[in-house]
Amino acid sequence: MPFLFLCTALFLSCGNSTPLTPNQQNKAETIQIAQTDGEILRIAEEARRTLPIFFRHLTRPDPNEDGFCVKYPTKADDHSGIIMEQLWLTGIHFKDGVYYGILVSSPEHINGVQKSDTVAFDADSITDWMYIRNGKIVGGRSIQYLLEKIPESQRSEEQRKMLQMFE
């Protein structure tokens, strides 16, 4: 069974101070990938291992850092054809022993939640994290990996520009 990933302009709405056009804000590419994809599993493991780095920057950001997001797997609805949908969350905060984040977009296979809803998440289960520093993406390795899987001849100009943003 595949995982569902949303990428491209979607992740840029993770609180980045650079305004996005309405078209960019509503645009997301859906990519289904096997839950056993070795590189995706390695990226998720690395994201969890380096989570203290993310939280250090989140809680004490430099003036040139913003757009803090985590990607969190959530069980998809029964009969959706997928097991998990990966959701990007922004506005990360900790309250009463629980982590919360705000959904960056409306899930495609999870009813009952939509863009801008605040949801609880388990930090030990995140599969990626990212933020923007000086206009460059720090983290976001799953996005980079998925974009690199698209053959160069099939990448949109937006996807090419996005790949150039990674540190």
C-alpha positions in Angstrom: 0.0 0.0 0.0 1.3 3.5 -0.8 1.8 6.5 1.3 0.4 9.8 -0.1 2.7 12.8 -0.2 1.8 16.3 -1.1 4.6 18.5 -2.3 5.7 21.3 -4.6 4.3 24.7 -3.6 2.4 23.2 -0.7 5.4 23.2 1.7 6.2 26.9 0.9 3.0 27.9 2.8 4.5 26.6 6.0 4.6 30.1 7.4 7.2 31.5 5.0 7.2 35.3 5.0 7.5 35.3 1.2 4.0 35.8 -0.1 2.6 33.1 -2.4 0.2 33.8 -5.2 -3.3 32.3 -4.7 -2.5 29.8 -7.4 0.7 28.7 -5.6 -1.2 28.5 -2.3 -3.8 26.1 -3.7 -1.4 24.0 -5.8 0.0 20.8 -4.5 1.2 17.7 -6.3 0.1 14.4 -5.0 2.6 11.6 -5.2 1.9 8.1 -4.1 4.9 6.1 -3.1 5.4 2.7 -1.5 5.5 2.7 2.3 8.6 0.5 2.0 10.6 2.9 -0.1 14.0 2.6 1.5 15.0 6.3 1.0 11.8 7.6 2.4 12.2 5.4 5.4 15.8 6.6 5.8 14.7 10.3 5.5 12.0 9.8 8.2 14.5 8.1 10.5 17.0 10.9 10.0 14.3 13.5 10.6 13.4 12.0 13.9 17.1 11.7 14.9 17.7 15.4 14.1 14.4 16.7 15.5 16.3 18.4 18.4 18.0 20.6 15.8 14.7 21.6 14.4 13.2 22.4 17.8 16.3 24.4 18.8 15.7 26.6 15.7 11.9 26.7 16.2 12.2 27.9 19.7 15.1 30.3 19.1 15.0 31.3 15.5 17.5 33.6 14.0 16.0 36.7 12.4 16.5 35.1 9.0 14.6 31.9 9.8 10.9 31.2 9.3 8.5 28.7 7.7 8.9 26.0 10.3 7.0 22.8 9.5 6.9 19.1 10.3 5.4 16.3 8.2 3.3 13.9 10.1 1.8 10.6 8.9 -1.9 10.3 9.7 -4.1 7.2 9.1 -6.2 7.6 5.9 -9.9 6.9 5.9 -10.9 3.3 5.3 -11.5 2.5 1.6 -9.3 5.4 0.5 -6.8 3.1 -1.2 -3.9 4.3 0.9 -2.8 3.6 4.5 -1.3 6.9 5.5 -1.5 10.5 4.3 1.5 12.7 5.1 0.4 16.1 6.4 2.6 19.2 6.7 1.9 21.1 9.9 3.0 24.6 10.8 2.5 26.8 13.9 4.2 24.1 15.9 3.6 24.5 19.6 3.6 22.5 22.9 0.9 22.7 25.4 0.0 20.5 28.4 2.4 17.8 27.3 1.1 17.6 23.7 2.5 18.9 20.4 0.1 20.7 18.1 0.4 22.1 14.6 -1.9 23.7 12.0 -2.7 21.9 8.8 -1.0 23.5 5.8 -3.6 22.1 3.3 -6.8 20.0 3.4 -6.1 16.3 3.5 -7.3 14.4 0.4 -8.0 11.1 2.2 -8.9 12.0 5.8 -12.4 13.3 6.5 -13.1 15.5 9.5 -10.1 17.9 9.2 -9.2 20.6 6.8 -6.7 23.3 6.0 -6.0 25.6 9.0 -7.3 23.1 11.6 -5.1 22.6 14.6 -4.2 18.9 15.2 -2.2 17.1 17.9 0.8 15.0 16.8 3.4 12.7 18.2 6.9 14.2 17.7 8.4 10.7 17.7 6.4 9.9 14.5 7.2 12.8 12.3 8.6 11.9 8.9 10.3 15.2 7.9 10.8 18.7 9.1 11.9 21.9 7.4 12.3 25.6 7.7 13.6 28.5 5.5 16.9 30.2 6.3 18.0 33.1 4.1 15.6 31.9 1.4 17.0 28.4 1.4 15.3 25.2 2.6 16.8 23.5 5.6 15.6 19.9 6.0 12.6 19.0 3.7 14.6 16.0 2.5 11.4 14.1 1.5 10.4 16.9 -0.8 13.8 17.1 -2.3 13.9 13.3 -2.8 10.5 13.3 -4.5 11.3 16.2 -6.7 14.5 14.5 -7.8 12.6 11.4 -8.7 10.8 13.4 -11.4 12.9 13.1 -14.6 14.5 16.5 -15.5 12.7 16.6 -18.8 9.3 16.3 -17.0 10.0 18.9 -14.2 8.1 22.1 -14.3 9.9 25.4 -14.0 8.5 25.7 -10.4 9.9 22.3 -9.5 13.4 23.2 -10.9 13.4 26.5 -8.9 12.3 24.7 -5.8 15.2 22.2 -6.1 17.6 25.1 -6.3 16.3 26.3 -2.9 17.7 23.4 -0.9 20.8 24.0 1.2 
